[in-house]
């Protein structure tokens, strides 16, 4: 078991190294939403907002905790926006990789619940260094036991798929920081985290420009 975990750590360390490639490629329009994406809101909403984020990123955590609940209430729950989450491995690649693997294993209906729990536990895990313990506690809260958690975070096919998604986001979508936001394919250029007012403006402009995204 120890050698298996060491092998897993090596694989995830390789994933974390992908963050060093951030900035490669030029910014392009967002790729269309695919079955690889995790989203919330109506698929027929007039506006699609894509967030590229890492569950280990402190600024992503701040957005999730302080701004996202109001964003969801105002725009997603009212049918104006389809929100798409795309996974990056910034700040702490091992934590973000394991966290996203866990969220995927929890399933679409619990994906955002797991991501939110990781954001709220992020600071405590960073201070204690007890990442596995913190993630395992979250896994158990959504019905995933320890054996399932270990299998989930060491699945080679899932790790390769996450690897491929992150590479596309960096090299094809040109993402070089987190959190980054696209509104109907157009990057949001704001200083710091976008506010609700920033989103209101960008969403109104996207509606006026038409449905293409």
N, C-alpha and C positions, 0 to 999 in steps of 0.2 A: 504493500500500500504506500509506504514512504517513497519508493522509487517511482511509483505511478504519479504521485503528487508532484515530485520533482520534475517529471516529464511534462506534466500539465503546466507547471510554473514556467518552464522553458518555452512552451508554445505561447503562453499568454505574454511572456516577456517579448517574444518576437512580434506579437500584435502591438504591444505598447511602443515598440520601436518605430511603428508606422507613423506615429505622431511627429517624428523628426522630419517626415516628408511634407508636412503641412506647408502650404504656400506654393507647391508645384502646380503648374498649369495656370490658366487664366480663368477669371470668373465668367461663367456662362449661364444661360437660363437653366432653371431647374429641370431635371428630367421628369417626364410624366410620372404620376403616381402609379406604382406597380404593386404586385402582390408581395413584394419584399417589404413594402412600407407598412408602418403601423399608424393608424389614424383614428381620429374621432370627429364626429359631425357628419352631416349629410354629404354623400358623394355627389349630389347635384347642387351643392352650395355654389353661389356665383364666384366666390373667392377661395383660393387655396393658400393657406399660410404654412410654409415649411420651416421647421426649426431644426437646425443642426446643433446638437448638444451632447455633452458628456455628463454622466451622473457623478463623475468625480470633479467636475468643474465648479468652483465656488460661485462664479457669476451665473452659471446655469441654475444652480441651486437657489440663488437669490431671486432670479426671474421666476422659477417654479413656485417658490413659496410666497413671494410678495406681489407678483403681477399676474401670473397665469390664472389663478382662480377668478379674478375679475374679467380677464380676457375670455375665458371659457364661458362665463355667464353672459357677457355682453354680445359675443360674436358667434361662438360655436353653438351654444344652446338655443340661440334665436334663428339658426339656419343660415346665417350670413357667411359663415366660414367653415371650410373643412380644414382641420388642423392635422398636419403630417409631421411625425417625429422621425428624424434620421440620426443615427447613432455615430458619435465620434469618440475618440479615445484620448482626449486631451487631459492634462494635469496629472493623472495617475492612471496609466494605461491598464494596469492589472486590475485595479478596482473597477474601472469603467467597463472593461471587457467582461469580467465576472458578473457585474451587475446587469449588463444588458443580456447576457446569456440567460441569467436567472429570469429576467422579465419576459424573455421570449418563451421560456419553458412554462411560465405561469399561464400563458395563453393570452389571446387578444382581449378577453373580458377582464383580465387582471393585470395586463401589461402596465397600464398607467398607474395603477395602485402600487405596484412594486417600484416603479421608477420614482413616484412621489415619496414612498417610504425611504428609499435610498437617499434622496436629496435631504430629507429631514434628519437622517442618521449620519450624513456625510461628515459633518464637523466632529462628532464624537468618535467616528472610526478613524479619522485623520489624527486626532489627538492620542487615542489609545493605540493605534496601529493594529487593532484587532479587526481586520477587514473580514476575514472568513467568519468569525463569530457574529459580526454585525449582519452580514448578508444571510447567514444561516438562520438567524432570528427572524429576519424578514421572510425568508423562504417558508419557515414553519407557520408564519402568520397567514399565508395564503394556501396552506395545505400541502406543502412540499417537504417531505422528511429529509433527514440527513443523507441517506443513500441516494435519493433522487436528486438532491442538491449537488452532490459530488458527481453524479453521472451527467447532470445538466451542464455543469461548468467545465467538464472535461471532454465533452463530445467533440471529436475531431471535425466532423462535418459541419457542426454549428460554428465552431471556431473559424473554419475556413470560409464559411458564408459571411460571418461578421467581418473577417479580414477583407473579403472582396468588396463588401458594401462600403467600408471605410475608404478603401483605395479609390473607388469610384467617386465618392463624395469629395475627396481631395483633388484627384487628377482630372475628373470630368466636370464636376460642378465647381471646382476651383475654391473650395472652402478652406480657409486658413486660420480661422479662429472660432471660438465658441463663447456664447451662443451666437449663431448667425441666422438671419431670417430672410426668407424670400416670400414676397406677396405676389401671387400669380406670376411667378418666375422672376420678378424684379427684386434685386437686393435692397434691403432697408439700410440706408446710410444714416445712422444716428450716432451721436456721441454717447457712449455708455449703453446701458440697457434701454430698449425702447419702452416708452410709456404707453398707457392706454390712449392718450391723445395722439401719439405717433401712429399707433395702429389704426385709429379712427381715420386719420388722414390718408394713410396708405391704402386702406380698404376702400375708402370712398373713391380714390383715384383709380383703383383696380376695377371697380364696378363701372366707372365712367368710361374706362378704356375698352370694356367688352369682356366676353367670357373666355377668351383664349388664355390658356395657362399651361 
